[in-house]
């Protein structure tokens, strides 16, 4: 606030009130973002968007890729278990 003009008390009070309103709005937004229900809803929507497209259809390519990765990991774990079990 490097104004060269002196401000009136009313201007200062108006600035304080505006700052207070912005701060209250910011705090309300942060509280809403940190609300566990809101966090859960965002996570559920994000998970759904990974499985379903905009039309509500399954994204089969992603499902097949994930299933293939799971099968691959399980296969590797079984091979490791079998190799370790032979000793």
C-alpha positions as CSV (number, residue, x, y, z in Angstrom):
1,X,0.0,0.0,0.0
2,X,2.4,2.7,-1.2
3,X,-0.3,5.2,-2.0
4,X,1.0,8.7,-1.8
5,X,-2.5,10.0,-0.8
6,X,-3.7,9.6,2.7
7,X,-6.6,7.2,3.0
8,X,-9.7,7.9,5.0
9,X,-10.9,5.7,7.9
10,X,-13.8,4.6,5.7
11,X,-11.5,3.4,2.9
12,X,-9.4,1.5,5.4
13,X,-12.4,-0.1,7.0
14,X,-13.7,-1.0,3.5
15,X,-10.4,-2.6,2.7
16,X,-10.4,-4.5,5.9
17,X,-13.9,-5.7,5.3
18,X,-13.1,-6.9,1.8
19,X,-10.0,-8.7,3.0
20,X,-12.0,-10.3,5.8
21,X,-14.6,-11.5,3.2
22,X,-11.9,-12.9,0.9
23,X,-10.3,-14.7,3.9
24,X,-13.6,-16.2,5.1
25,X,-14.3,-17.4,1.5
26,X,-10.8,-19.0,1.3
27,X,-11.2,-20.7,4.7
28,X,-14.6,-22.0,3.7
29,X,-13.2,-23.5,0.5
30,X,-10.3,-25.1,2.4
31,X,-12.7,-26.6,5.0
32,X,-14.8,-28.0,2.1
33,X,-11.8,-29.5,0.4
34,X,-10.6,-31.1,3.6
35,X,-14.0,-32.5,4.5
36,X,-13.6,-36.4,4.6
37,X,-16.9,-36.9,2.8
38,X,-15.8,-34.5,0.0
39,X,-12.4,-36.2,-0.2
40,X,-14.1,-39.6,-0.5
41,X,-16.5,-38.3,-3.2
42,X,-13.6,-37.0,-5.2
43,X,-11.7,-40.2,-4.9
44,X,-14.8,-42.3,-5.9
45,X,-15.4,-40.0,-9.0
46,X,-11.8,-40.3,-10.0
47,X,-11.9,-44.1,-9.7
48,X,-15.1,-44.3,-11.7
49,X,-13.6,-42.1,-14.4
50,X,-10.8,-44.6,-14.7
51,X,-13.2,-47.5,-15.3
52,X,-16.1,-45.7,-17.1
53,X,-16.1,-43.2,-20.0
54,X,-18.2,-40.1,-20.4
55,X,-21.1,-42.2,-21.7
56,X,-21.1,-44.6,-18.8
57,X,-19.5,-47.4,-20.9
58,X,-16.8,-49.6,-19.5
59,X,-13.3,-48.7,-20.6
60,X,-12.4,-52.3,-21.6
61,X,-8.9,-51.5,-22.7
62,X,-8.0,-50.2,-19.3
63,X,-9.7,-53.1,-17.5
64,X,-7.8,-55.6,-19.7
65,X,-4.5,-53.8,-19.1
66,X,-5.0,-53.8,-15.3
67,X,-6.1,-57.4,-15.3
68,X,-3.0,-58.3,-17.4
69,X,-0.8,-56.5,-15.0
70,X,-2.4,-58.3,-12.0
71,X,-2.0,-61.7,-13.7
72,X,1.7,-60.8,-14.5
73,X,2.5,-59.8,-10.9
74,X,0.8,-62.9,-9.5
75,X,2.7,-65.1,-12.0
76,X,6.0,-63.5,-11.0
77,X,5.2,-64.0,-7.3
78,X,4.3,-67.6,-7.9
79,X,7.6,-68.2,-9.8
80,X,9.6,-66.6,-7.0
81,X,7.8,-68.6,-4.4
82,X,8.4,-71.8,-6.2
83,X,12.1,-71.0,-6.7
84,X,12.6,-70.1,-3.1
85,X,10.7,-73.2,-1.9
86,X,13.1,-75.5,-3.8
87,X,16.0,-74.6,-1.5
